Amino acid sequence: MRTKRIFLTPLPSLVEICAMNNRTVNSNRSPAGFGKNIKALVAVALCLSTVALIAAEKDKKKAEWDASKLPPAASKTGLTFEKDIKPILEKSCVKCHSGEKPKSKYRMDTLSNVIKGGESGDAAIVPGNSAKSPMAAYVSDLVEDMEMPPTEKRDKYPQLTKEQIGMIRAWIDQGAK
C-alpha cells in the first residue's frame, strides 16, 4: 500500500496550486473519449434524420398523367365558376371538400379555394391550361389513387360525365374566372 506524503506549508506553491486545479477539473470529467463519442452519435443521428426526410420527400412525387387522355374541352364560351362550374362541384365534390375539416385540406366552396388546391401546396388549377391542372386529371380518373370522387364513394357522389369534365376544362382554359 502506498502512502502519500502531504507537506503542510503556510501557502501552497504555484506548482501545488496547478496540481490541485488539475485534480479538481479531472474529477468532474466524463470518461476519456466520452465527449468525442457523443459528438459522433449526434452527427450520425443528424445524418440519418436528413436521409429519412429526403426519402420522404421523394415518396411525395408529383402526380403525372397523360393529358392526351383527358376528355376534350367543351366549345362553350363565357364559362364562369358561379354559373357553370360550382353546380357541378356541389353534386360530387363539395360535401367532402368543405366545412371545418375538408378532405386533403382542399376546400372547393369558393373560386379562390378551388384554384389554390390543398395540402400538397400545389395549385389544383392552372388558369389557362387544363392539361396541366391536377383537378382535371383527378376528375378524369387519370391518376391512380387520386380518382375524384373516390371510386368507393361513387354510389353516394356521382362520377363526373365527360361533358362535365369538358366544361371544367373549357372553364380552366378560358382563365378559370
SVG drawing of the C-alpha trace seen along z (x, -y; Angstrom):
<svg xmlns="http://www.w3.org/2000/svg" viewBox="-76 -35 82 37">
<polyline fill="none" stroke="black" stroke-width="0.4" points="0.0,0.0 1.4,-3.4 1.1,-6.3 1.1,-9.8 3.1,-12.4 1.4,-15.7 3.5,-18.5 1.8,-21.3 3.1,-24.7 1.6,-28.0 0.9,-28.8 1.0,-26.2 3.5,-26.7 2.5,-27.6 3.2,-24.0 1.0,-22.6 -1.8,-25.0 -1.7,-23.8 -1.7,-20.2 -4.7,-20.8 -6.6,-22.6 -5.9,-19.6 -7.2,-17.2 -10.4,-19.3 -11.0,-19.5 -10.2,-15.9 -12.6,-14.7 -15.6,-16.3 -14.7,-15.0 -16.5,-12.2 -14.6,-9.1 -11.9,-9.6 -13.2,-9.9 -16.8,-10.2 -17.2,-13.7 -16.0,-12.5 -18.5,-9.6 -21.4,-11.9 -20.4,-14.2 -20.2,-11.3 -23.6,-10.0 -25.2,-13.4 -23.6,-13.7 -24.9,-10.2 -28.4,-11.0 -28.5,-14.2 -27.3,-12.4 -29.9,-9.7 -32.7,-12.2 -31.7,-14.1 -31.7,-10.9 -35.1,-10.0 -36.5,-13.4 -35.1,-13.3 -36.6,-9.8 -40.0,-11.0 -39.9,-13.9 -39.0,-11.5 -42.1,-9.4 -44.2,-12.5 -43.7,-12.7 -45.9,-14.9 -48.9,-13.3 -48.3,-12.6 -50.9,-11.9 -51.2,-11.6 -53.0,-14.8 -54.0,-13.3 -56.4,-11.0 -58.4,-13.9 -61.9,-14.4 -61.9,-17.3 -62.8,-20.7 -66.3,-21.9 -66.8,-24.5 -69.0,-26.7 -67.5,-30.2 -68.0,-32.7 -68.0,-30.0 -67.9,-31.2 -67.3,-29.5 -70.6,-30.6 -72.9,-29.9 -71.3,-26.8 -68.8,-25.1 -70.0,-25.4 -73.2,-23.4 -71.1,-20.5 -68.8,-20.6 -71.7,-20.8 -73.1,-17.5 -69.9,-15.4 -67.1,-17.3 -68.2,-19.9 -69.6,-17.6 -66.1,-16.2 -64.1,-19.3 -65.7,-21.9 -66.5,-22.6 -64.2,-22.6 -62.1,-19.5 -62.1,-19.3 -60.5,-16.2 -56.8,-16.8 -57.3,-20.3 -58.8,-21.2 -61.8,-23.4 -64.0,-23.7 -66.6,-26.1 -65.2,-29.3 -63.4,-30.1 -60.1,-31.1 -60.1,-27.8 -60.7,-25.7 -57.8,-27.2 -55.5,-27.2 -55.5,-23.5 -55.0,-21.6 -52.4,-20.1 -49.9,-19.3 -49.3,-23.0 -49.7,-22.8 -52.4,-24.7 -55.3,-22.4 -56.0,-24.6 -53.6,-26.3 -55.7,-29.0 -55.4,-28.9 -54.1,-25.3 -56.5,-22.5 -54.0,-19.9 -51.6,-20.8 -54.3,-21.2 -54.4,-18.4 -58.1,-18.8 -58.9,-17.9 -56.7,-14.8 -58.2,-13.7 -61.9,-14.0 -60.9,-12.2 -59.5,-9.2 -56.1,-9.6 -54.1,-9.5 -54.2,-6.2 -55.4,-6.5 -56.4,-10.1 -59.7,-9.4 -62.3,-12.0 -64.7,-11.4 -63.1,-8.3 -64.3,-5.1 -65.5,-3.6 -67.8,-6.6 -69.4,-6.9 -72.7,-5.4 -73.1,-8.5 -71.1,-11.0 -71.5,-10.5 -68.6,-10.5 -68.4,-13.5 -69.5,-12.9 -67.2,-13.5 -69.4,-16.6 -69.0,-17.9 -65.2,-17.4 -65.2,-19.1 -67.0,-22.1 -64.4,-22.2 -61.6,-22.0 -63.1,-24.8 -63.6,-27.0 -59.9,-26.4 -58.7,-27.1 -60.7,-30.3 -58.9,-31.5 -60.9,-30.0 -62.9,-33.0"/>
</svg>
